[in-house]
Amino acid sequence: MKDFIYLLNISFILIAAGTQRLTKETYNDYINNNRVVLLKYTTTWCTYCNIINNLFTGLQSALIRENINCALAIVDGDESPELIKEHKVNYYPDVRLIVDGVVYKFTWEHNVDNLIKFIKHGIDTNPIKDIKQFTADTSSALKVL
């Protein structure tokens, strides 16, 4: 019973906290203060970005259910064009996972199950220095290219 109450408390905190909006001024502190961050680069005019925004709502519940400690953040390309340029974002939406400062780029179909697999794999992968592309092979296993 105690574990259940603890889980409810954690669930409330994570859902209430939601997705953190990052700017040039807040980006470094947020990334440095969170070991694992799923970051989406979006704009208000991008139709596909709105789909990702809806996925992030469902993703919060899935992270709680899977007991995964991952912060969610957004960079709006219209509000923070300097971050878009600095991070070499070439299209929207662009979803990346940052684990201990290592950046992984998400290239799969956008759905909650794939995002959960991507996060788990990123957490379990040994650090590598450059942005790496993730893809799914025919057996749906993840591999780093």
C-alpha positions as CSV (number, residue, x, y, z in Angstrom):
1,M,0.0,0.0,0.0
2,K,2.8,2.4,0.9
3,D,4.4,1.8,-2.6
4,F,1.0,2.5,-4.3
5,I,0.7,5.9,-2.4
6,Y,4.3,6.7,-3.3
7,L,3.6,6.0,-7.0
8,L,0.5,8.2,-6.9
9,N,2.5,11.0,-5.4
10,I,5.2,10.6,-8.1
11,S,2.5,10.5,-10.8
12,F,1.0,13.7,-9.6
13,I,4.3,15.5,-9.5
14,L,5.3,14.3,-13.0
15,I,1.9,15.1,-14.6
16,A,1.7,18.5,-12.8
17,A,5.2,19.4,-13.9
18,G,4.4,18.6,-17.5
19,T,6.8,19.5,-20.3
20,Q,9.3,22.2,-19.6
21,R,9.6,25.0,-22.2
22,L,13.3,25.8,-22.7
23,T,14.9,29.0,-24.0
24,K,18.5,30.0,-24.7
25,E,18.7,31.2,-21.0
26,T,17.3,28.1,-19.4
27,Y,18.5,25.3,-21.7
28,N,22.0,24.6,-20.2
29,D,20.8,24.6,-16.6
30,Y,17.8,22.3,-17.4
31,I,20.0,19.8,-19.3
32,N,22.7,19.8,-16.7
33,N,20.2,19.3,-13.8
34,N,18.4,16.3,-15.5
35,R,20.3,13.1,-16.3
36,V,17.7,12.0,-19.0
37,V,15.8,14.5,-21.1
38,L,13.5,13.9,-24.1
39,L,13.6,17.1,-26.0
40,K,11.3,18.1,-28.9
41,Y,12.0,21.0,-31.2
42,T,8.7,22.3,-32.6
43,T,6.9,25.4,-33.9
44,T,3.3,26.5,-33.6
45,W,2.7,26.4,-37.4
46,C,3.8,22.8,-37.8
47,T,0.9,20.3,-38.1
48,Y,3.1,17.3,-37.2
49,C,4.4,19.2,-34.1
50,N,0.9,19.3,-32.8
51,I,0.7,15.5,-33.1
52,I,4.0,15.2,-31.1
53,N,2.6,17.5,-28.5
54,N,-0.4,15.2,-28.0
55,L,2.0,12.2,-27.8
56,F,4.0,13.8,-25.0
57,T,0.8,14.0,-22.9
58,G,0.4,10.2,-23.3
59,L,4.1,9.7,-22.8
60,Q,4.0,11.2,-19.3
61,S,1.6,8.4,-18.2
62,A,3.7,5.7,-19.9
63,L,6.9,7.0,-18.2
64,I,5.2,6.7,-14.8
65,R,3.8,3.2,-15.6
66,E,7.2,2.0,-16.8
67,N,9.0,3.7,-13.9
68,I,11.3,5.7,-16.1
69,N,12.8,8.9,-14.8
70,C,12.9,11.1,-17.9
71,A,12.3,14.9,-18.0
72,L,10.3,16.2,-21.0
73,A,11.2,19.5,-22.6
74,I,10.4,21.6,-25.7
75,V,12.2,24.2,-27.7
76,D,9.9,26.4,-29.8
77,G,11.8,27.3,-33.0
78,D,9.9,30.6,-33.3
79,E,10.7,31.6,-29.8
80,S,14.4,30.4,-29.7
81,P,15.8,30.4,-33.2
82,E,19.3,30.7,-31.8
83,L,18.9,27.2,-30.2
84,I,17.6,25.8,-33.5
85,K,20.6,27.0,-35.3
86,E,23.1,26.0,-32.6
87,H,21.6,22.5,-32.4
88,K,21.4,22.1,-36.2
89,V,17.7,21.4,-36.3
90,N,16.8,21.1,-40.0
91,Y,13.1,20.1,-39.7
92,Y,10.2,20.0,-37.4
93,P,9.3,18.1,-35.3
94,D,12.8,17.0,-34.2
95,V,12.9,14.7,-31.2
96,R,16.2,14.0,-29.3
97,L,17.1,12.2,-26.2
98,I,19.9,13.5,-24.0
99,V,21.4,11.1,-21.5
100,D,24.3,12.3,-19.4
101,G,25.1,14.9,-22.1
102,V,25.1,12.5,-25.0
103,V,22.5,13.3,-27.7
104,Y,20.5,10.7,-29.6
105,K,18.2,11.5,-32.5
106,F,14.8,9.9,-32.9
107,T,13.9,8.8,-36.4
108,W,11.2,6.3,-35.9
109,E,7.4,6.6,-36.4
110,H,6.1,8.9,-33.7
111,N,4.1,6.9,-31.2
112,V,4.3,6.4,-27.4
113,D,5.6,2.8,-27.6
114,N,8.5,3.8,-29.9
115,L,9.3,6.8,-27.7
116,I,9.4,4.5,-24.6
117,K,11.7,2.0,-26.4
118,F,13.9,4.9,-27.6
119,I,14.3,6.3,-24.1
120,K,15.0,2.9,-22.5
121,H,17.6,2.1,-25.2
122,G,19.3,5.5,-24.8
123,I,19.5,5.0,-21.0
124,D,21.0,1.5,-21.4
125,T,23.5,2.4,-24.2
126,N,27.0,3.2,-23.3
127,P,27.8,6.9,-24.0
128,I,29.1,7.9,-27.4
129,K,30.2,11.3,-28.4
130,D,28.2,12.3,-31.5
131,I,24.5,12.5,-32.4
132,K,23.6,9.0,-33.4
133,Q,20.6,7.9,-35.5
134,F,18.4,5.2,-34.1
135,T,16.4,2.9,-36.4
136,A,14.4,-0.2,-36.1
137,D,15.4,-3.4,-37.9
138,T,12.9,-6.0,-39.2
139,S,12.7,-7.6,-35.7
140,S,11.8,-4.2,-34.2
141,A,15.0,-4.3,-32.1
142,L,16.9,-1.1,-31.7
143,K,20.4,-0.5,-32.9
144,V,22.8,2.4,-33.1
145,L,24.1,3.2,-36.5
